[in-house]
Amino acid sequence: MKEEIIMAGFGGQGVLSMGKILAYAGLMDDLEVTWMPSYGPEQRGGTANVTVILSDQPISSPVLNRYDTAVILNQQSLDKFESKVKPGGTLIYDPYSLRNLPTRTDIRLVPVEAMEATFKLPSAKVYNMVLLGALLKSRPLVSVDAVMRGLKKTLPERHHHLLPLNKEAILKGMELVGE
Amino acid sequence: MEEVRLMKGNEAIAHAAIRYGVDGYFGYPITPQSEILETLEELMPWETTGMVVLQAESEVAAINMVYGGASTGKAVMTSSSSPGVSLKQEGISYIAAGELPALIINCMRGGPGLGTLQPSQADYFQATKGGGHGDYHLIVLAPATVQEMADFVGLGFDLAYKWRNPVLMLADGVVGQMMEKVVLPEQRPRRTEREIAEQCPWAVTGRPEGRGPNVLTTLELDPLKMEQHNLHLQKKYDAISAEEVRYEEIDTEDAEYLVMAFGSVARICQKAVEEAREQGIKVGLLRPITLWPFPAEAVARLSNKVKGILVVELNAGQMIEDVRLNLDTRVPVHHFGRMGGIVMDPDEVLGALKEKFNIQ
């Protein structure tokens, strides 16, 4: 098993965190993982993306140009990465922030109304967790349990009261993706 | 069994330094290596092992603190990124001239000048040919994984003390910023004053009963004596070249083409090799782990076996000069590089290989 994933959106949307949480979940499930961020003078509103690779074999390149799965949160990222999903791959996106929707027919398109769903949750900060839930439903790479164990391990104790909200957001995201 | 952890390469360096029993870190923040200083400050080793962590007023101050600390036999280190490492070059030449053990880390970014914040390998010449003045060499280690970022701290100090020579870990923004699994080394105690006096009889530790003063200086006004010192250094470099070459070969047994790359780029090339083999092209990878001493013998041996060599670097063509110098035959050697902070992907490497060697 090997899954090469790109997650991309605006800085501040939690793209890098979403990737980190997925990477930690992979660690919990004894997978090999790499997490390679775009980095720079990051600021809220700029673009951010992260490549996460989960594999049961050692991982060579942490830098890629084609992906099995893309999680896309804004138009610039869709324009940049839609063509880089491998044929037969999966493109998960939130139509809320897109003017032009993806058009490819040789990949699985998974629209997720994550922003709309997040408005109904107690905090907008779990937007990325809703999308992570959608990813896990579309591509069951790691279990929700592994994600929660990874979160617990990485979140400072003072934030542990937020774990149930994060789980709620993940489950909400899973619900949004049809069978 | 040590716990498997997930962390950035820069963070792994900080953890490994504490666990090696390093006495002092002196640095100044610069992207993409600031997490080394940040992680050390977060871990507060001065409260556990007694390690000093100091944000100096500049890179120049930091390398001269290393010079001073190393003179007393302490295990000391500094880290920076390309423009900051340029600032350190005078101090590095002094440390090499004084034959002092120290670890210097360069997490390279795009240049020249202040450049970009993104990954690069354009400091190969500076690292391997002596960025400062005079005939000296650093032992240069090029990590390709987060695990090696951790492991090369200990290896670097071991080599530095074995040879009384500064060691440079030449990393880049990819391996500094990426997270992957790492198993950290066991915690070792810092050496005691007594152990330092025993292991470093040259160190300026305060003059005990019964021995004359230890003098460490890089100034010698008599050119004949300075030539003797140079001859001594060159003899040491010859011995290092004979004993400390490290490299990794992947899929070279039946290779018709050879790709050479170091550091994170070797990982990108490894993927290109995997894809090439899926397409029936027999490609192997030679990854120098020590950039100085350079794996000259491996290049010579493999140059006799392949139809062509592609050297892939995040620069305009630097390591390729060492490859060409060490060929044993007239095999064609080409370069593929990206510059200024742009990182190539595996498809580009495979494309370059096919194009340069006309492989259908």
Interface residues (C-beta under 8 A of the other chain):
Chain A: K20 A23 Y24 L27 E32 V33 T34 W35 M36 P37 Y39 G40 P41 I59 S60 S61 P62 V63 L64 N65 R66
Chain B: V4 L6 T31 P32 T116 L117 Q118 G173 V174 Q177 M178 M179 E180 K181 S264 R267 I268 C269 Q270 K271 A272 E274 V343 M344 D345 P346 D347 E348
